[in-house]
Amino acid sequence: MAARLATKAPEPVPQRRGGTSYLARRKRVGYLLVFPAIIALALVAVYPLLYNLVLSSRFDVATEPGTQHFVGLQNYHSLLTDPTFWGDLLHTGIFVVISVTLEFVAGMILALVVNRKFRARGLVRASILIPWAIPTAVSALLWKMFFDIRSGFVDFALHALHLPGAQTVWFNSPVLAWVPIILSDMWKNTPFIALLLLAGLQTLPQEIYESATIDGASSWQSFWSLTLPLLRPAILVALIFRTLSAMLVFDTIFVMTGGGPGQSTEVVAYYNWYKFMVSLNFGYGAAVAVVITIMALALAAVYVRILRQREGFVT
């Protein structure tokens, strides 16, 4: 009887008339259900991108009214040889690295704290989302007022505590102007990272931590050897969303500094807006938008590749 059961052939997949399998029918139904979403995505994402590609290959209609000659890659050549663009790209890179790093560290600490059981935990979890719910322009204006030398509480607190930095005009310094920008961005977006990491922490099995405690592992060893590897998908998802968002930062810069002093706080998104809306150089602005999109897609592809390679995360 055992030999007969071991050699028994698997049951065939149910067939429909014409030889179409059940799995094939389900696959076709899935395509039909996803098709409206694909159409909507093509309308809101693919079409504007294609239109930008076409627009970037023409002369600026503002400087030559009525003429839109094909110029090929001339706008891209002008962009890649423009030192202002490379300077703004450097500013963007520095901002992304510093802000995302600080927000990730703060978000991880916040997620670990609110993941513990304590009184009023639900109220604390809800309250940390308040900065994220505030519009970015409002939070940027709020932090700009904080760092105002005449009425801001930052100067008052530094002066009262006899700390360095009192009577500092933050927005007049090419370096110090980044301090309120990064703090504003950090205050606004840290809850978002904390929320994603908290969702990942909620799915981790507690049995492994109990076993690690029995084996004598410290809290730091458990965090480094268990929490980080198991939380890796949530970490990468949080970094993908936050990094791409930081690359396109505009409203914080626009409200707080307007790219100044000079061009010391100007980023690529602000540069793109200026070429489009102020200079009315639509072809050149479209080229900037295409380059930004390519960089964002390349960065997202790197993150997705890392996400798929789950082995080798723990050194």
N, C-alpha and C positions, 0 to 999 in steps of 0.2 A: 504493500500500500504506500509506504514511504517513497519507494523508488518511482512508483506511478505518479505520485504528486510532484516529485522533483522534476520529472521529465515532461510534465504537462505543459503544453504550449500556452503562452499568454493569449487572453481573449482578444480578438480583433476589435479595433475601434469602430463604433457604429458607423455605418455608411448610409448615405442618402442616395436617392436616385441620381444616376449620372456619375457616381463614384466620389462625390464630394464628402469629405469627412466632417465629423462634428466639430473638430478643432478648427478646420478651415472656415466653417460657417461662423464660429465664434470670433475668429480673427477678422472676418469681413464685417461683422456687426461692430466690432471695436473700432475699425477704421471709419465706419459710418458715424459713430458717436463722436469721434475725435475730429471729424472733418469740419464741422462748424467752428470749432476752436482754432483750427489751422487757418481757415479763411479770415477769421477775426484777427489773428496774429499777423497774417500777411498784410492786412489793411493798415494796421496800426504800427507795424515795425518794418516789414520788408519794403512796402511801397515808399515810405519816407526815405529809407536808405537808398533805394534805386533812384529816387528823384534827386537826392543829394549828389549821387554819382554823376547824373546828367548835368546838374547845375554846376558842379565843380569843373566841368570840361568846357565851360563857356566864359566869354568875357563878362565883366561886371556890367549889368544893365544900367547901373546908376551913373557910371562914368561915360558910357557910350549909349545914350538913349536910342532905343529902337534897334540895336544891333546885339546879337548874341552869337558871335562867331565861335566855331569849334576851335578850342585851343589845346585840347588833349591834356597833357600832364603839366602844363605850364604853371597852373596854380599850385600844384604839389611841389614843383621845383622851387617856386618862390617861397613856399611855406618851409620847406626843409633847409633853405638857405637863409632863413630869417632868424637872426640871433634872439629877437624878442620871444619867438616861439620856444626856442630851446631854453631860454631863461625861465619862461613860465612853466615849461615841462619839468625843469629842475625844482622849481618851487612846489609843483604838484607832487612830485615824488617824495620830497622831504616831508611835506604835510601828510601824505598818505602813510609813510613809514612811522612817523612820530605819533600821529593821532590814532591810527589803528592799533599800534602796539600798546599805548596807554589805555585805550578803551578795552582792549582784550584783557589786559591784566586786571583792570578795575572791574570789568564785567565778570571775570572768573571769580574774583574774590567775592563780589556781590552775590553771584549765583551759589557759591558754596555756603555763604552765610544764610541766605533765605531758604536753602535746601534743608537746613537743620530744623528740628522741631522746637518751637518756643511759643510763648504766648503772643497772641496778635500777629501770628505769622502771615495770615491772609491779608491783614491790613497793611503790613509792611510790603508785601509783594505788590499790592495794588498801588501803594504810594510811590514806589520806585519807578513806576511807569509814567508818572506825571510829566517829567521833563520830555520824554519821548512823544507825549501827546501834544505838547505845545508846538505850534508852527515854528519852523526854523527861523523865519524872519523875526518873529517876536522874541525868541530866545537870544538871537544875535543882538537885537536892540537892547535887551535887558543886560547882557554882559557888557555891551558898549557903555551903558550907563554906569555899571559897576566900576569900570576902569576910568571913568571920567575924573580928571584931577580936581575938578571943582566940587562935584556933588557925589562922586562915587564912594562906596564904602571901602573899597580896596585901599585907596590912599589913606583914608581915615584909620583903618585897622593897622596898616603898616606904621603909621605915625604914632598911634597909641601904644603899640607894642615895641616901639623903638627898633624896628626892623629895617634893613636896607630896602630901598625901592620907593620910599615915601617921596612925594613931590616929583614923581616921574611922569612925564608925558608919554604914555605908552605908545600911542598911535603916531608919534612923530619919529620913532626909531624904526629903521628897516628890520631890525632883529627883534626888538621887544614887542613890536606890533603883532608878531605871531603868537605871543603868549595868550592874550585874550581870545584870539581866534581859535587856538587849539583847545583852550579850556572851555569855550562855548560849545565847540563841536563835541568835546568829550562829555560834557554835562548832558548834552542832547541825545547822544547815541549810545552811551554806555548801557542804559537800560535795555536797549534792543539786543545787544550782545548777551547781556545777562539773561534775558528771557529765553533766547535760543539755547544757551548753555544749561539753564535750569531745566528746560524740557528734556535735554539729553541726560542730565543727572537723574531725573525722575525715572528713567527707564533702566538704570543700572541695577543689577541684582545685588541685594544686600548680603547674600550668603558669602560672597567672595571677600567682603570686608570683614565679616565675622571670622572667616578662616584665616585671613591675614593677621587679625588681632591675636588669634590663638597661637599662630606661628611666631608671634613676637614682633611683627612689623610695626614701625612707628607710623604716625599720621602722615609724615612727609613721604615715607617709603610707599605707603598705600596710595597717596595721591600721585606720585611719580610713576609707579609701576602698574597701577590699576586704573585710576581715574582718567589720566591723560590718554592711555591707549584706547580704553573703551569709549571715551568721549570724543574720539578723533573725528567721526563723521559730523557731529554737531559743531565741533570747532571749525572744521573746514567750511561748512555751510555758513556759519557766522562770518568767517573771514571773507568768503566770496562776496556776500551781500555788502558787508561793510567796506571792503576795499573798493569795489566798483562804485559805491555811493561816494566814498571819499575822493575818488578820481574825478567825479563830476561836481565837486563842491563849487557852488556859485553864490547862493543867497547869503551865506554867512560872510563871505568876502565882500559882496556888494553892499551889505548893510553896515558892516563894521569899519571897513577901510576904503572901499571903492578901488581896491588894487594898490593903494598908496601905503606909505609915502613914496611918490614916484611910481615905480612898477615893482616895488619890493615884495608886495603880497599878491601880485597878480598870478592867477593860475590859468590853465588852458581853457577851462570852461568860461572864465571871465574874458579871456582873449577871444574866444569864439563869439561870445555875445557882442563884444565891442566891434568886431569886424562885420557882424551881421547888422546890428541895430544902430550903431553909431556911424561907422564908416560906410555902411550900406554897400559893402563889397561882398555881394552875395556869392559869387563864384569862389572867391578866396575863403569866405566863411564856410561854404559847403565843403571845401577841401579840408578845412580844420575839423569839421564835424565827422567826416569820413575817417580821418586819421585817428581821432579820439575813439570812434567806434571800433576800429581795428585793434587798437591797443587794449580796449576793454575786453573784446572777444578773446584776444591772445592771453590775457591775464586769467580770464575765466577758464580757458582751456587748460592752462597750467594747473589751476586749482582742481579742476575735474580729474585731471590725470593723477594728481596726488591722491585724490579721494579714492580712486579706483585701486591704487597700489597700496593696499592695506598692510601688506607685509613690510617689515623693515622700519616701522614707526618707532619701535622701542629699540634704542641702541644698547 
